Amino acid sequence: MNLNAIPAIDMSDSPTGCCPRFHPEGWDGQKLHFRDKPFIRATTRSLAHVPLNMDKVMTRVQTHIQAADAAIPEGYLMLSRDLSAWKGEHLIAVRGDVPEEEMVTLSGDFITRVFEGPYREVGKWHEAMQDEVRAMGREPGKIWFFYTTCPKCAKAYGKNYVVGVAETLAT
């Protein structure tokens, strides 16, 4: 995969009118290489790892992305991880600066793995991502999850695909 590239998502394949249908082909087993790839960093409040204000935060972020014309052409990518049981971090890929939002960049090598199942399995998926990185002879860095659809759309589509994205560090 090319530098800063991610697999595409067909945004027009959205029978629910909300989240596009996710096609796992092209996402599983990918090696991503980022150098100063821009992201918005947003945080949400959680209660025992369940986000409480995700709608409000994502509406604000999406409004700012649209106003800055900063959406990525590939579709979208939001990397999420829990900082604690009370706070979540979300990195939303963009193609440039977005005023009024905290901007960060990612650099490094990452691997992906597609999982399917209920959100409560994320602990097992996190361990699986760590094991996969170690099997490559590298050390796992940060691990995020790309929740490809909201819970309502996952139910409508009959599949709940989640992409694990693990940073791979030299040993």
Backbone as numpy.savetxt, mean C-alpha at the origin, in Angstrom:
# Nx Ny Nz CAx CAy CAz Cx Cy Cz
11.63 -4.99 -12.95 10.78 -3.82 -12.95 11.68 -2.58 -12.95
11.25 -1.56 -13.64 12.02 -0.32 -13.76 12.03 0.47 -12.46
13.00 1.36 -12.35 13.12 2.21 -11.18 11.85 3.02 -10.96
11.33 2.98 -9.75 10.14 3.70 -9.29 8.84 3.24 -9.93
8.86 2.16 -10.70 7.65 1.64 -11.33 6.92 0.69 -10.39
5.61 0.67 -10.55 4.76 -0.30 -9.84 3.84 -0.94 -10.87
3.32 -2.14 -10.60 2.36 -2.73 -11.53 1.12 -1.83 -11.67
0.54 -1.86 -12.84 -0.63 -1.01 -13.12 -1.90 -1.62 -12.54
-2.85 -0.74 -12.26 -4.19 -1.12 -11.84 -5.16 -0.49 -12.83
-6.09 -1.29 -13.36 -7.08 -0.78 -14.32 -8.18 -0.07 -13.54
-8.07 1.25 -13.47 -9.03 2.05 -12.70 -10.41 2.03 -13.33
-10.53 1.67 -14.61 -11.84 1.65 -15.27 -12.64 0.39 -14.93
-11.99 -0.65 -14.38 -12.67 -1.89 -14.01 -13.21 -1.75 -12.59
-14.28 -0.98 -12.45 -14.83 -0.67 -11.13 -16.35 -0.80 -11.12
-16.86 -2.03 -11.17 -18.32 -2.20 -11.19 -19.02 -1.69 -9.93
-18.29 -1.56 -8.83 -18.92 -1.06 -7.61 -19.03 0.46 -7.61
-18.25 1.12 -8.49 -18.21 2.58 -8.48 -17.34 3.12 -7.36
-16.66 2.24 -6.66 -15.79 2.63 -5.54 -14.37 2.19 -5.86
-13.95 1.06 -5.37 -12.61 0.55 -5.62 -12.60 -0.25 -6.92
-11.53 -0.10 -7.72 -11.44 -0.96 -8.91 -11.21 -2.41 -8.49
-11.65 -3.31 -9.35 -11.41 -4.73 -9.12 -9.89 -4.96 -9.20
-9.33 -5.68 -8.22 -7.90 -5.93 -8.19 -7.59 -7.24 -8.89
-6.62 -7.21 -9.78 -6.14 -8.40 -10.47 -4.73 -8.69 -9.95
-4.55 -9.78 -9.22 -3.27 -10.04 -8.56 -2.12 -10.34 -9.52
-2.44 -10.72 -10.76 -1.37 -11.00 -11.71 -0.53 -9.73 -11.88
0.75 -9.91 -11.87 1.65 -8.77 -12.03 2.07 -8.15 -10.71
1.39 -8.50 -9.62 1.74 -7.96 -8.30 2.48 -8.98 -7.44
2.20 -10.27 -7.60 2.80 -11.28 -6.74 4.24 -11.56 -7.16
5.14 -11.55 -6.19 6.53 -11.90 -6.45 7.31 -10.84 -7.20
6.87 -9.61 -7.14 7.59 -8.53 -7.84 8.75 -8.02 -7.00
9.74 -7.50 -7.69 10.85 -6.79 -7.05 10.71 -5.34 -7.47
10.52 -4.48 -6.49 10.37 -3.05 -6.74 11.65 -2.34 -6.33
12.03 -1.36 -7.12 13.24 -0.59 -6.86 12.87 0.89 -6.87
12.96 1.51 -5.70 12.58 2.92 -5.57 13.81 3.77 -5.27
13.86 4.93 -5.89 14.86 5.93 -5.55 14.14 7.27 -5.44
14.04 7.76 -4.22 13.36 9.02 -3.95 11.95 9.05 -4.54
11.25 7.93 -4.46 9.86 7.86 -4.95 8.98 8.65 -3.99
8.22 9.64 -4.51 7.44 10.50 -3.62 6.15 9.84 -3.12
5.88 10.08 -1.85 4.67 9.60 -1.20 4.15 10.69 -0.27
2.86 10.70 -0.08 2.25 11.48 1.01 2.26 10.56 2.22
2.60 11.11 3.38 2.51 10.35 4.63 1.33 10.88 5.43
0.38 10.00 5.71 -0.78 10.36 6.52 -0.89 9.37 7.66
-1.45 9.80 8.77 -1.67 8.90 9.90 -3.15 8.87 10.25
-3.56 7.74 10.80 -4.94 7.58 11.27 -4.91 7.12 12.72
-5.98 7.45 13.42 -6.16 6.95 14.78 -6.79 5.56 14.69
-6.40 4.71 15.63 -6.92 3.34 15.65 -7.35 2.96 17.05
-8.19 1.96 17.12 -8.58 1.34 18.37 -8.30 -0.15 18.21
-7.27 -0.63 18.90 -6.85 -2.03 18.79 -6.62 -2.41 17.33
-5.88 -1.57 16.61 -5.48 -1.76 15.22 -6.60 -1.54 14.20
-7.77 -1.13 14.62 -8.88 -0.85 13.69 -8.93 0.66 13.47
-8.72 1.11 12.21 -8.72 2.55 11.95 -10.07 3.19 12.28
-9.99 4.37 12.90 -11.22 5.07 13.29 -11.57 6.23 12.36
-10.57 6.87 11.78 -10.85 8.05 10.97 -10.30 7.93 9.55
-10.26 6.71 9.02 -9.72 6.47 7.69 -10.47 7.26 6.61
-11.81 7.27 6.66 -12.59 7.98 5.64 -12.23 9.46 5.59
-12.17 10.09 6.75 -11.88 11.52 6.81 -10.47 11.82 6.29
-9.50 11.04 6.72 -8.11 11.26 6.31 -7.95 11.02 4.80
-8.52 9.94 4.28 -8.35 9.63 2.86 -9.11 10.63 1.98
-10.24 11.12 2.43 -10.97 12.15 1.67 -10.12 13.41 1.57
-9.51 13.82 2.67 -8.64 15.00 2.67 -7.46 14.80 1.72
-6.79 13.66 1.85 -5.61 13.38 1.03 -5.99 13.34 -0.45
-7.07 12.65 -0.77 -7.48 12.53 -2.18 -7.83 13.89 -2.77
-8.48 14.73 -1.99 -8.81 16.09 -2.45 -7.53 16.86 -2.78
-6.53 16.75 -1.91 -5.26 17.45 -2.14 -4.50 16.87 -3.33
-4.54 15.56 -3.52 -3.88 14.93 -4.67 -4.52 15.43 -5.96
-5.84 15.45 -6.00 -6.53 15.92 -7.21 -6.22 17.38 -7.48
-6.23 18.21 -6.45 -5.96 19.64 -6.63 -4.54 19.87 -7.16
-3.59 19.02 -6.77 -2.20 19.16 -7.21 -1.93 18.41 -8.52
-2.95 17.71 -9.04 -2.79 16.88 -10.24 -1.59 15.95 -10.06
-1.55 15.27 -8.92 -0.39 14.45 -8.56 -0.67 12.96 -8.52
-1.83 12.51 -9.03 -2.12 11.07 -9.04 -1.13 10.36 -9.96
-0.73 9.15 -9.59 0.20 8.39 -10.42 -0.57 7.74 -11.57
0.04 7.66 -12.74 -0.67 7.12 -13.90 -0.95 5.61 -13.80
-0.19 4.90 -12.97 -0.37 3.44 -12.86 -1.66 3.05 -12.16
-2.30 3.98 -11.48 -3.51 3.67 -10.71 -3.42 4.24 -9.32
-2.96 3.45 -8.38 -2.74 3.93 -7.02 -1.94 2.91 -6.23
-1.32 3.40 -5.17 -0.60 2.53 -4.25 -0.61 3.22 -2.90
-1.19 2.57 -1.91 -1.17 3.08 -0.55 -0.59 1.98 0.34
0.55 2.27 0.93 1.22 1.34 1.82 0.84 1.68 3.25
0.36 0.69 3.99 -0.11 0.92 5.36 0.63 0.00 6.33
0.85 0.54 7.52 1.40 -0.28 8.61 0.96 0.34 9.92
0.87 -0.50 10.93 0.51 -0.03 12.26 1.77 0.43 12.98
1.74 1.64 13.48 2.82 2.14 14.31 2.61 1.70 15.76
1.34 1.48 16.12 0.95 0.96 17.42 -0.49 0.47 17.28
-1.06 0.00 18.36 -2.47 -0.41 18.33 -3.38 0.80 18.19
-2.80 2.00 18.32 -3.60 3.23 18.35 -3.34 4.17 17.18
-2.35 3.82 16.32 -1.99 4.73 15.25 -1.51 3.95 14.02
-2.03 4.33 12.85 -1.60 3.73 11.60 -0.90 4.76 10.73
0.03 4.28 9.92 0.75 5.13 8.97 0.39 4.66 7.57
0.17 5.63 6.68 -0.22 5.33 5.30 0.63 6.18 4.37
1.30 5.52 3.43 2.09 6.21 2.41 1.38 6.05 1.08
0.98 7.18 0.48 0.23 7.18 -0.77 1.15 7.68 -1.88
1.39 6.84 -2.88 2.29 7.21 -3.97 1.68 8.34 -4.79
2.51 9.33 -5.11 2.12 10.47 -5.93 3.25 10.75 -6.92
2.97 11.62 -7.89 4.01 11.93 -8.88 4.65 13.28 -8.68
4.36 13.94 -7.57 4.97 15.22 -7.27 4.50 15.75 -5.94
4.96 16.94 -5.60 4.59 17.54 -4.32 3.08 17.81 -4.23
2.56 17.61 -3.04 1.14 17.88 -2.77 1.09 18.86 -1.60
0.74 20.12 -1.90 0.65 21.11 -0.82 -0.32 20.67 0.27
-0.02 21.08 1.48 -0.84 20.80 2.66 -0.75 19.37 3.16
0.15 18.58 2.57 0.35 17.20 3.02 1.83 16.99 3.34
2.10 16.07 4.27 3.48 15.70 4.60 4.03 14.82 3.49
5.14 15.25 2.90 5.76 14.50 1.82 6.97 13.72 2.36
7.11 12.47 1.89 8.27 11.64 2.20 8.69 10.94 0.90
9.87 10.37 0.91 10.30 9.57 -0.24 10.75 8.20 0.26
10.64 7.22 -0.62 11.16 5.88 -0.33 12.26 5.57 -1.33
13.32 4.98 -0.82 14.42 4.49 -1.65 14.80 3.11 -1.14
15.10 2.22 -2.07 15.54 0.89 -1.68 14.91 -0.18 -2.54
15.15 -1.41 -2.13 14.62 -2.58 -2.83 13.53 -3.21 -1.98
12.48 -3.67 -2.66 11.29 -4.20 -1.99 10.80 -5.42 -2.76
10.17 -6.33 -2.04 9.51 -7.47 -2.70 8.03 -7.43 -2.35
7.23 -8.06 -3.21 5.78 -8.09 -2.98 5.30 -9.54 -2.91
4.20 -9.70 -2.22 3.51 -10.99 -2.18 2.03 -10.71 -2.00
1.21 -11.36 -2.80 -0.24 -11.17 -2.72 -0.82 -12.21 -1.77
-1.62 -11.74 -0.84 -2.35 -12.60 0.09 -3.84 -12.43 -0.19
-4.62 -13.41 0.20 -6.08 -13.31 0.07 -6.68 -13.87 1.35
-7.54 -13.07 1.97 -8.18 -13.52 3.19 -8.58 -12.35 4.06
-9.06 -12.66 5.26 -9.53 -11.59 6.15 -8.38 -10.78 6.73
-8.65 -9.52 7.03 -7.65 -8.60 7.57 -6.99 -9.13 8.84
-7.70 -9.94 9.61 -7.14 -10.44 10.87 -5.92 -11.34 10.65
-5.64 -11.71 9.41 -4.49 -12.57 9.10 -3.20 -11.77 8.93
-3.26 -10.44 9.06 -2.10 -9.60 8.77 -0.87 -9.98 9.60
-1.05 -10.44 10.82 0.09 -10.87 11.63 0.83 -12.03 11.00
0.09 -13.01 10.48 0.70 -14.15 9.80 1.37 -13.70 8.50
0.73 -12.78 7.79 1.30 -12.28 6.54 2.60 -11.51 6.81
2.62 -10.79 7.90 3.83 -10.03 8.27 4.99 -11.01 8.49
4.74 -12.07 9.22 5.77 -13.10 9.45 6.20 -13.75 8.14
5.24 -14.03 7.26 5.56 -14.64 5.97 6.45 -13.73 5.13
6.21 -12.43 5.19 7.05 -11.48 4.45 8.47 -11.46 5.01
8.59 -11.48 6.34 9.92 -11.52 6.95 10.66 -12.79 6.53
9.97 -13.93 6.58 10.59 -15.20 6.19 11.03 -15.18 4.73
10.21 -14.59 3.86 10.54 -14.55 2.44 11.80 -13.71 2.19
11.91 -12.58 2.87 13.11 -11.74 2.73 14.34 -12.50 3.22
14.22 -13.15 4.35 15.37 -13.90 4.90 15.77 -15.05 3.97
14.78 -15.68 3.32 15.07 -16.77 2.38 15.86 -16.26 1.18
15.81 -14.97 0.92 16.58 -14.35 -0.17 18.01 -14.02 0.29
18.32 -14.28 1.58 19.63 -13.96 2.12 19.77 -12.49 2.49
18.63 -11.84 2.74 18.64 -10.42 3.10 17.92 -10.25 4.44
17.98 -9.06 4.99 17.29 -8.75 6.24 16.02 -7.95 5.93
14.91 -8.30 6.58 13.70 -7.51 6.36 13.79 -6.15 7.03
13.37 -5.13 6.31 13.24 -3.79 6.87 11.79 -3.57 7.23
11.28 -2.43 6.87 9.87 -2.13 7.13 8.99 -2.96 6.23
7.82 -3.32 6.77 6.85 -4.09 6.00 5.53 -3.34 6.02
5.00 -3.13 4.83 3.72 -2.45 4.67 2.74 -3.41 4.00
1.47 -3.02 4.06 0.45 -3.76 3.36 -0.37 -2.80 2.51
-0.63 -3.24 1.29 -1.45 -2.50 0.34 -2.81 -3.20 0.33
-3.78 -2.58 1.00 -5.14 -3.10 1.06 -5.81 -2.65 -0.23
-5.98 -3.58 -1.17 -6.34 -3.23 -2.54 -7.77 -2.73 -2.71
-8.65 -3.10 -1.80 -10.05 -2.65 -1.85 -10.56 -2.41 -0.44
-11.57 -1.57 -0.35 -12.23 -1.36 0.94 -13.02 -2.62 1.30
-13.43 -2.76 2.56 -14.17 -3.97 2.96 -15.46 -4.20 2.15
-16.18 -3.14 1.81 -17.42 -3.30 1.04 -17.13 -3.85 -0.36
-16.09 -3.33 -1.01 -15.75 -3.81 -2.35 -15.19 -5.23 -2.30
-14.40 -5.55 -1.29 -13.88 -6.91 -1.15 -15.05 -7.90 -1.05
-16.07 -7.53 -0.30 -17.26 -8.39 -0.19 -17.97 -8.51 -1.53
-18.11 -7.39 -2.23 -18.79 -7.40 -3.53 -18.04 -8.25 -4.55
-16.71 -8.18 -4.54 -15.89 -8.92 -5.51 -15.64 -10.36 -5.08
-15.90 -10.68 -3.81 -15.73 -12.04 -3.33 -14.29 -12.41 -3.00
-13.39 -11.46 -3.04 -11.98 -11.69 -2.72 -11.45 -10.48 -1.97
-10.60 -10.72 -0.98 -9.96 -9.65 -0.24 -8.45 -9.78 -0.44
-7.97 -9.19 -1.54 -6.55 -9.24 -1.84 -5.80 -8.16 -1.07
-4.67 -8.56 -0.47 -3.80 -7.64 0.24 -2.38 -7.94 -0.25
-1.66 -6.89 -0.60 -0.29 -7.07 -1.09 0.69 -6.71 0.02
1.53 -7.64 0.40 2.61 -7.36 1.33 3.77 -6.74 0.55
4.35 -5.69 1.10 5.49 -5.02 0.48 6.57 -4.92 1.55
7.67 -5.65 1.33 8.74 -5.71 2.33 10.00 -5.09 1.79
10.61 -4.25 2.62 11.90 -3.67 2.31 12.96 -4.76 2.53
13.88 -4.90 1.58 14.93 -5.89 1.71 16.26 -5.17 1.93
16.89 -5.47 3.04 18.15 -4.82 3.42 19.30 -5.80 3.29
20.47 -5.29 2.98 21.66 -6.15 2.91 21.96 -6.70 4.30
22.51 -7.91 4.36 22.85 -8.52 5.64 24.20 -8.06 6.12
